[in-house]
Amino acid sequence: MREIVSHYLNHEFSRRGFMNRLLGLGFSLAGAEAVLAPLDASERAGRNEPVPKGYNIEGTGGALVVEQARAAGVEYLFTNPGAYEIGFFDAFVDTAGMQLIMGLHEGVVTSMADGYARVSGRPGFINVHAIAGPAQMAGQLSNAARDGTPLVVTAGLNDNEAWSDENLLAPRPGFDEKDVNRQFTKICWDARQAASLALMLRRAFKVATTEPGGPVFLAMAHYALEAKGVSAQILPADRFLLRERMRPSTSAVQKAARLLVEAKRPVLVIGDEIWKSGAQREVVALSDQLGLAVLDTRTSYSNFPVQHAHYLGMPGDGVDLDLMKSEFVQRGVDLIVMVGVRDFGGRVIPESPEVPPEARIVRIGIDTASMGRNYPTDVALIGDVKEALIDLLAALDALVTKERLTDVSLSRSQEVRTITSAARVQTEALSRKNFGQNPIHPDELGAVMARTIDKDAIVVRENNTGRHAAFPFGFREDEQMMLATTAGCLGWGIGASIGAKLAAPGRQVVCSIGDGSLMYSAAGFWTQARYGIPVLTVVWNNHNYQVVRWAQDRYKGRIASSRHYPGIYLGDPDIDFVRLAESQGVKGERVTSGSELEPALKRGIAATREGNSYLIDVVIARYGPGADSTWHDTFKLAELRKHSV
């Protein structure tokens, strides 16, 4: 009891965590509260701090929204404004403490907020124009929804249920604005009462940030935003944003520990809840302590150091995870421990199981909805991943002697290290064979980038067929941070790199992007220049939607036999990405040979250190099926005209 009180007063766990521990000792709820009350009073008296109560303000509906956003800790408003949000912007214009960041398209606006939230760990705050804005942001909202990014999306509402239902920039008759992106949000609301706007915004922040996080949407009627003389209570973030680290049940932890020790050939499968809970060191410790092989999934972060001797990468085709394609799994696996990862399952009904049928499955994480959707669960550690791994490591220490743990770890680790060592030697040799080619091979571009950029750079990846094996991705100070989206909706990278830089202005941010992806979001260069957000953008320019070409070829139909890949080739005319960026205030250069790569990167890095964004357009080779095909439709309307008009 004394130890628990000491830990609480030293802020080693939260108020709720203290209550849970007292309840675990057999205290009733009333008894636990009786113990807690004098401790809290003593703490406040010692700090001479009053209990936070919030405050009331009077103003327009828009003023209530702006003030509640400020009280919630919003740093940046990501926006593309419209006429039905005047009440909001009129209040925002002279409010200190929040910076407006404008994008020229709602997709870019959304990905900026997404990148900011992923790097900062704080919710992104967005305002877009009524009805059209929510529709035009859908692709990037889909990315955020799949990856659980906490976004609070607001928009004006031209109410189609107040009088006429056929209004300009309003929902279609019989529909609500909140219907537009409902599937890409945790919940949506329409707000029509000015007095409720502050409350509804608090609710939006609360739902967006409650684990598992995700986007929410709040449409606010323009007349509510413009209403005057409205009063409402404003609350600080710590009175409604509750971040509690839940711990799994003791029995589940102990059962998982026994399975891990007794298993013949266990494997860890990792996902993004590791990064979100800050559990990277714990998952490395678990792998080291038990000699566990680590398989990756399609993730937003590098949740485990990719150069670690136990890291086997992601088995499958780069899109869908298929454990059975892993050499380690093919040798036989009897226990799969899934840490912070969604369930297995691809796009189609598999012809054979994607996981070994005989293997038992342990799941660790907070998102119970994603557990057991397709495959069974034997043990579930429901809780915060970091807390669960801390408990699991402690249970292992208590279960077996250090000598036995060492014996178990050594035999397992040796096998994994043999596989990873051989694979890395082979990968390095194959990669080096591709250096010095013309056009530049992606292997050479990746290797030069990895060694030239900062050792702790944030690399925003939107390049599905890029070669990033040379990048030392991880979470430690000497490892580069990888940031990506798993949903695959193009147009994310440029905006996400802007948001990442806003969240981490003291770190180098490099946007590694394909030419096809860039054209979905090129308007983001304007935002970089307008606000002096220095990002180095490297375009992997292969004049192709390469991953789609591969899919077309894999079908083995008429496309593959004719080598005519419709809608794939992006030449004729070639896009001048340097001039495209320069037209928006971002300088750049084009690189066509390997010898030019490092000098160009160094010039780009120097420009960003001076506070300017820079673009490097690197012409690279295509690879894989159909790589040499430049076939495309030769249709020219001008040649079919009967009159030269």
HELIX and SHEET records of a PDB file:
HELIX    1   1 ARG A    2  LEU A    9  1                                   8    
HELIX    2   2 ARG A   15  GLY A   24  1                                  10    
HELIX    3   3 LEU A   29  ARG A   47  1                                  19    
HELIX    4   4 GLY A   61  ALA A   71  1                                  11    
HELIX    5   5 ALA A   83  GLU A   85  5                                   3    
HELIX    6   6 ILE A   86  PHE A   92  1                                   7    
HELIX    7   7 GLU A  106  SER A  120  1                                  15    
HELIX    8   8 ALA A  132  GLN A  136  1                                   5    
HELIX    9   9 ALA A  138  ASP A  147  1                                  10    
HELIX   10  10 GLU A  177  ASP A  179  5                                   3    
HELIX   11  11 ARG A  182  PHE A  184  5                                   3    
HELIX   12  12 ALA A  194  SER A  196  5                                   3    
HELIX   13  13 LEU A  197  THR A  209  1                                  13    
HELIX   14  14 HIS A  222  GLU A  226  1                                   5    
HELIX   15  15 ALA A  237  ARG A  239  5                                   3    
HELIX   16  16 THR A  250  GLU A  262  1                                  13    
HELIX   17  17 GLU A  273  LYS A  276  1                                   4    
HELIX   18  18 GLN A  280  LEU A  290  1                                  11    
HELIX   19  19 LEU A  323  LYS A  325  5                                   3    
HELIX   20  20 GLU A  327  GLN A  330  1                                   4    
HELIX   21  21 THR A  368  SER A  370  5                                   3    
HELIX   22  22 VAL A  385  LEU A  399  1                                  15    
HELIX   23  23 LYS A  402  LYS A  433  1                                  32    
HELIX   24  24 PRO A  442  THR A  452  1                                  11    
HELIX   25  25 GLY A  493  ALA A  503  1                                  11    
HELIX   26  26 ASP A  515  LEU A  518  1                                   4    
HELIX   27  27 GLY A  524  ARG A  530  1                                   7    
HELIX   28  28 GLN A  546  ARG A  554  1                                   9    
HELIX   29  29 ARG A  558  SER A  562  1                                   5    
HELIX   30  30 PHE A  577  GLU A  582  1                                   6    
HELIX   31  31 GLY A  594  GLU A  596  5                                   3    
HELIX   32  32 LEU A  597  ARG A  609  1                                  13    
HELIX   33  33 LEU A  637  LEU A  640  5                                   4    
SHEET    1   A 2 TYR A  55  GLY A  59  0                                        
SHEET    2   A 2 VAL A 230  ILE A 234 -1                                        
SHEET    1   B 6 GLN A  99  MET A 102  0                                        
SHEET    2   B 6 TYR A  76  ASN A  80  1                                        
SHEET    3   B 6 GLY A 124  VAL A 128  1                                        
SHEET    4   B 6 LEU A 151  LEU A 157  1                                        
SHEET    5   B 6 PRO A 215  ALA A 221  1                                        
SHEET    6   B 6 CYS A 188  ALA A 191  1                                        
SHEET    1   C 5 ALA A 293  LEU A 295  0                                        
SHEET    2   C 5 PRO A 266  ILE A 270  1                                        
SHEET    3   C 5 LEU A 335  VAL A 339  1                                        
SHEET    4   C 5 ARG A 360  GLY A 365  1                                        
SHEET    5   C 5 VAL A 379  ILE A 382  1                                        
SHEET    1   D 6 MET A 481  LEU A 483  0                                        
SHEET    2   D 6 ILE A 458  GLU A 462  1                                        
SHEET    3   D 6 VAL A 509  GLY A 514  1                                        
SHEET    4   D 6 LEU A 536  ASN A 541  1                                        
SHEET    5   D 6 TYR A 614  VAL A 619  1                                        
SHEET    6   D 6 LYS A 587  VAL A 591  1                                        
END                                                                             
